[in-house]
Amino acid sequence: MAAPEEINSDMLSFWNGKGGHTWVARQEHTDITLTPVTDALLAFAAPRTGAV
C-alpha cells in the first residue's frame, strides 16, 4: 500500500498538470451534464435552513 505522501504527491501532480487543466476546460460541460442529477438529488434530500 502506498504511503499518504506518495498518494498526495500523485494527486498534486495530476491536479496541477494536464488532469487539472482538462477539468477546468470542461467545467461548463460537466456542470451542464450533471445539472439534472444535481437537481434530482437536491429535491430528494430536501435540505432546509436550520435543519440538523
Backbone as XML, in Angstrom:
<?xml version="1.0"?>
<chain id="A" units="angstrom">
  <residue number="1" name="MET">
    <atom name="N" x="0.852" y="-1.183" z="0.000"/>
    <atom name="CA" x="0.000" y="0.000" z="0.000"/>
    <atom name="C" x="0.895" y="1.242" z="0.000"/>
  </residue>
  <residue number="2" name="ALA">
    <atom name="N" x="0.525" y="2.226" z="-0.779"/>
    <atom name="CA" x="1.308" y="3.454" z="-0.888"/>
    <atom name="C" x="1.145" y="4.310" z="0.365"/>
  </residue>
  <residue number="3" name="ALA">
    <atom name="N" x="2.197" y="5.006" z="0.708"/>
    <atom name="CA" x="2.169" y="5.936" z="1.843"/>
    <atom name="C" x="1.359" y="7.170" z="1.445"/>
  </residue>
  <residue number="4" name="PRO">
    <atom name="N" x="0.718" y="7.835" z="2.429"/>
    <atom name="CA" x="-0.070" y="9.036" z="2.117"/>
    <atom name="C" x="0.727" y="10.094" z="1.346"/>
  </residue>
  <residue number="5" name="GLU">
    <atom name="N" x="1.996" y="10.227" z="1.668"/>
    <atom name="CA" x="2.817" y="11.225" z="0.980"/>
    <atom name="C" x="2.932" y="10.911" z="-0.516"/>
  </residue>
  <residue number="6" name="GLU">
    <atom name="N" x="3.006" y="9.624" z="-0.842"/>
    <atom name="CA" x="3.095" y="9.222" z="-2.242"/>
    <atom name="C" x="1.772" y="9.482" z="-2.971"/>
  </residue>
  <residue number="7" name="ILE">
    <atom name="N" x="0.668" y="9.157" z="-2.313"/>
    <atom name="CA" x="-0.647" y="9.379" z="-2.908"/>
    <atom name="C" x="-0.868" y="10.872" z="-3.108"/>
  </residue>
  <residue number="8" name="ASN">
    <atom name="N" x="-0.575" y="11.656" z="-2.103"/>
    <atom name="CA" x="-0.762" y="13.097" z="-2.211"/>
    <atom name="C" x="0.118" y="13.680" z="-3.305"/>
  </residue>
  <residue number="9" name="SER">
    <atom name="N" x="1.326" y="13.186" z="-3.427"/>
    <atom name="CA" x="2.231" y="13.659" z="-4.462"/>
    <atom name="C" x="1.646" y="13.376" z="-5.844"/>
  </residue>
  <residue number="10" name="ASP">
    <atom name="N" x="1.106" y="12.170" z="-6.022"/>
    <atom name="CA" x="0.484" y="11.816" z="-7.300"/>
    <atom name="C" x="-0.716" y="12.709" z="-7.599"/>
  </residue>
  <residue number="11" name="MET">
    <atom name="N" x="-1.546" y="12.946" z="-6.585"/>
    <atom name="CA" x="-2.730" y="13.782" z="-6.784"/>
    <atom name="C" x="-2.340" y="15.231" z="-7.081"/>
  </residue>
  <residue number="12" name="LEU">
    <atom name="N" x="-1.349" y="15.735" z="-6.361"/>
    <atom name="CA" x="-0.874" y="17.095" z="-6.636"/>
    <atom name="C" x="-0.370" y="17.219" z="-8.066"/>
  </residue>
  <residue number="13" name="SER">
    <atom name="N" x="0.380" y="16.233" z="-8.516"/>
    <atom name="CA" x="0.891" y="16.248" z="-9.890"/>
    <atom name="C" x="-0.256" y="16.206" z="-10.895"/>
  </residue>
  <residue number="14" name="PHE">
    <atom name="N" x="-1.254" y="15.365" z="-10.613"/>
    <atom name="CA" x="-2.398" y="15.259" z="-11.517"/>
    <atom name="C" x="-3.152" y="16.580" z="-11.620"/>
  </residue>
  <residue number="15" name="TRP">
    <atom name="N" x="-3.557" y="17.130" z="-10.475"/>
    <atom name="CA" x="-4.394" y="18.327" z="-10.483"/>
    <atom name="C" x="-3.636" y="19.576" z="-10.913"/>
  </residue>
  <residue number="16" name="ASN">
    <atom name="N" x="-2.327" y="19.602" z="-10.709"/>
    <atom name="CA" x="-1.527" y="20.744" z="-11.153"/>
    <atom name="C" x="-1.027" y="20.569" z="-12.586"/>
  </residue>
  <residue number="17" name="GLY">
    <atom name="N" x="-1.333" y="19.453" z="-13.213"/>
    <atom name="CA" x="-0.894" y="19.168" z="-14.575"/>
    <atom name="C" x="-2.061" y="19.090" z="-15.537"/>
  </residue>
  <residue number="18" name="LYS">
    <atom name="N" x="-1.927" y="18.178" z="-16.509"/>
    <atom name="CA" x="-2.916" y="18.038" z="-17.574"/>
    <atom name="C" x="-4.312" y="17.710" z="-17.036"/>
  </residue>
  <residue number="19" name="GLY">
    <atom name="N" x="-4.395" y="16.862" z="-16.003"/>
    <atom name="CA" x="-5.695" y="16.500" z="-15.446"/>
    <atom name="C" x="-6.468" y="17.701" z="-14.939"/>
  </residue>
  <residue number="20" name="GLY">
    <atom name="N" x="-5.803" y="18.567" z="-14.218"/>
    <atom name="CA" x="-6.450" y="19.774" z="-13.702"/>
    <atom name="C" x="-6.842" y="20.742" z="-14.804"/>
  </residue>
  <residue number="21" name="HIS">
    <atom name="N" x="-5.973" y="20.882" z="-15.792"/>
    <atom name="CA" x="-6.268" y="21.776" z="-16.917"/>
    <atom name="C" x="-7.467" y="21.263" z="-17.716"/>
  </residue>
  <residue number="22" name="THR">
    <atom name="N" x="-7.536" y="19.939" z="-17.904"/>
    <atom name="CA" x="-8.671" y="19.353" z="-18.620"/>
    <atom name="C" x="-9.958" y="19.558" z="-17.842"/>
  </residue>
  <residue number="23" name="TRP">
    <atom name="N" x="-9.904" y="19.350" z="-16.532"/>
    <atom name="CA" x="-11.091" y="19.545" z="-15.680"/>
    <atom name="C" x="-11.621" y="20.973" z="-15.816"/>
  </residue>
  <residue number="24" name="VAL">
    <atom name="N" x="-10.720" y="21.948" z="-15.741"/>
    <atom name="CA" x="-11.132" y="23.350" z="-15.837"/>
    <atom name="C" x="-11.708" y="23.652" z="-17.218"/>
  </residue>
  <residue number="25" name="ALA">
    <atom name="N" x="-11.073" y="23.144" z="-18.260"/>
    <atom name="CA" x="-11.539" y="23.399" z="-19.619"/>
    <atom name="C" x="-12.927" y="22.808" z="-19.859"/>
  </residue>
  <residue number="26" name="ARG">
    <atom name="N" x="-13.252" y="21.704" z="-19.187"/>
    <atom name="CA" x="-14.532" y="21.029" z="-19.385"/>
    <atom name="C" x="-15.547" y="21.318" z="-18.277"/>
  </residue>
  <residue number="27" name="GLN">
    <atom name="N" x="-15.241" y="22.239" z="-17.388"/>
    <atom name="CA" x="-16.117" y="22.504" z="-16.246"/>
    <atom name="C" x="-17.537" y="22.863" z="-16.677"/>
  </residue>
  <residue number="28" name="GLU">
    <atom name="N" x="-17.680" y="23.753" z="-17.636"/>
    <atom name="CA" x="-19.017" y="24.167" z="-18.056"/>
    <atom name="C" x="-19.804" y="22.967" z="-18.605"/>
  </residue>
  <residue number="29" name="HIS">
    <atom name="N" x="-19.167" y="22.156" z="-19.425"/>
    <atom name="CA" x="-19.825" y="20.967" z="-19.977"/>
    <atom name="C" x="-20.235" y="20.010" z="-18.861"/>
  </residue>
  <residue number="30" name="THR">
    <atom name="N" x="-19.334" y="19.793" z="-17.908"/>
    <atom name="CA" x="-19.629" y="18.890" z="-16.784"/>
    <atom name="C" x="-20.802" y="19.419" z="-15.964"/>
  </residue>
  <residue number="31" name="ASP">
    <atom name="N" x="-20.801" y="20.719" z="-15.696"/>
    <atom name="CA" x="-21.903" y="21.320" z="-14.928"/>
    <atom name="C" x="-23.240" y="21.137" z="-15.648"/>
  </residue>
  <residue number="32" name="ILE">
    <atom name="N" x="-23.255" y="21.372" z="-16.954"/>
    <atom name="CA" x="-24.487" y="21.228" z="-17.736"/>
    <atom name="C" x="-24.942" y="19.771" z="-17.731"/>
  </residue>
  <residue number="33" name="THR">
    <atom name="N" x="-24.006" y="18.864" z="-17.908"/>
    <atom name="CA" x="-24.325" y="17.435" z="-17.961"/>
    <atom name="C" x="-24.880" y="16.935" z="-16.636"/>
  </residue>
  <residue number="34" name="LEU">
    <atom name="N" x="-24.336" y="17.421" z="-15.533"/>
    <atom name="CA" x="-24.732" y="16.922" z="-14.213"/>
    <atom name="C" x="-25.897" y="17.685" z="-13.583"/>
  </residue>
  <residue number="35" name="THR">
    <atom name="N" x="-26.368" y="18.755" z="-14.211"/>
    <atom name="CA" x="-27.460" y="19.551" z="-13.640"/>
    <atom name="C" x="-28.702" y="18.710" z="-13.335"/>
  </residue>
  <residue number="36" name="PRO">
    <atom name="N" x="-29.169" y="17.846" z="-14.239"/>
    <atom name="CA" x="-30.364" y="17.048" z="-13.898"/>
    <atom name="C" x="-30.140" y="16.133" z="-12.690"/>
  </residue>
  <residue number="37" name="VAL">
    <atom name="N" x="-28.962" y="15.573" z="-12.568"/>
    <atom name="CA" x="-28.651" y="14.696" z="-11.437"/>
    <atom name="C" x="-28.608" y="15.513" z="-10.146"/>
  </residue>
  <residue number="38" name="THR">
    <atom name="N" x="-27.930" y="16.646" z="-10.194"/>
    <atom name="CA" x="-27.831" y="17.521" z="-9.024"/>
    <atom name="C" x="-29.213" y="17.970" z="-8.572"/>
  </residue>
  <residue number="39" name="ASP">
    <atom name="N" x="-30.035" y="18.388" z="-9.525"/>
    <atom name="CA" x="-31.390" y="18.839" z="-9.186"/>
    <atom name="C" x="-32.205" y="17.718" z="-8.535"/>
  </residue>
  <residue number="40" name="ALA">
    <atom name="N" x="-32.104" y="16.505" z="-9.082"/>
    <atom name="CA" x="-32.849" y="15.371" z="-8.528"/>
    <atom name="C" x="-32.361" y="15.022" z="-7.125"/>
  </residue>
  <residue number="41" name="LEU">
    <atom name="N" x="-31.054" y="15.047" z="-6.923"/>
    <atom name="CA" x="-30.509" y="14.737" z="-5.596"/>
    <atom name="C" x="-30.909" y="15.781" z="-4.561"/>
  </residue>
  <residue number="42" name="LEU">
    <atom name="N" x="-30.880" y="17.042" z="-4.955"/>
    <atom name="CA" x="-31.292" y="18.098" z="-4.015"/>
    <atom name="C" x="-32.769" y="17.986" z="-3.693"/>
  </residue>
  <residue number="43" name="ALA">
    <atom name="N" x="-33.597" y="17.681" z="-4.675"/>
    <atom name="CA" x="-35.024" y="17.507" z="-4.421"/>
    <atom name="C" x="-35.261" y="16.328" z="-3.474"/>
  </residue>
  <residue number="44" name="PHE">
    <atom name="N" x="-34.524" y="15.239" z="-3.679"/>
    <atom name="CA" x="-34.664" y="14.056" z="-2.824"/>
    <atom name="C" x="-34.194" y="14.353" z="-1.401"/>
  </residue>
  <residue number="45" name="ALA">
    <atom name="N" x="-33.087" y="15.089" z="-1.276"/>
    <atom name="CA" x="-32.544" y="15.402" z="0.044"/>
    <atom name="C" x="-33.405" y="16.415" z="0.796"/>
  </residue>
  <residue number="46" name="ALA">
    <atom name="N" x="-34.100" y="17.258" z="0.071"/>
    <atom name="CA" x="-34.973" y="18.277" z="0.643"/>
    <atom name="C" x="-34.303" y="19.065" z="1.769"/>
  </residue>
  <residue number="47" name="PRO">
    <atom name="N" x="-33.152" y="19.683" z="1.487"/>
    <atom name="CA" x="-32.466" y="20.433" z="2.555"/>
    <atom name="C" x="-33.321" y="21.627" z="3.011"/>
  </residue>
  <residue number="48" name="ARG">
    <atom name="N" x="-33.201" y="21.919" z="4.304"/>
    <atom name="CA" x="-33.939" y="23.048" z="4.893"/>
    <atom name="C" x="-32.993" y="23.876" z="5.712"/>
  </residue>
  <residue number="49" name="THR">
    <atom name="N" x="-33.177" y="25.152" z="5.733"/>
    <atom name="CA" x="-32.383" y="26.049" z="6.545"/>
    <atom name="C" x="-32.575" y="25.731" z="8.023"/>
  </residue>
  <residue number="50" name="GLY">
    <atom name="N" x="-31.497" y="25.591" z="8.738"/>
    <atom name="CA" x="-31.554" y="25.349" z="10.171"/>
    <atom name="C" x="-31.832" y="23.910" z="10.564"/>
  </residue>
  <residue number="51" name="ALA">
    <atom name="N" x="-32.073" y="23.043" z="9.594"/>
    <atom name="CA" x="-32.355" y="21.631" z="9.910"/>
    <atom name="C" x="-31.051" y="20.913" z="10.238"/>
  </residue>
  <residue number="52" name="VAL">
    <atom name="N" x="-31.140" y="19.975" z="11.139"/>
    <atom name="CA" x="-29.952" y="19.205" z="11.527"/>
    <atom name="C" x="-30.097" y="17.783" z="11.055"/>
  </residue>
</chain>
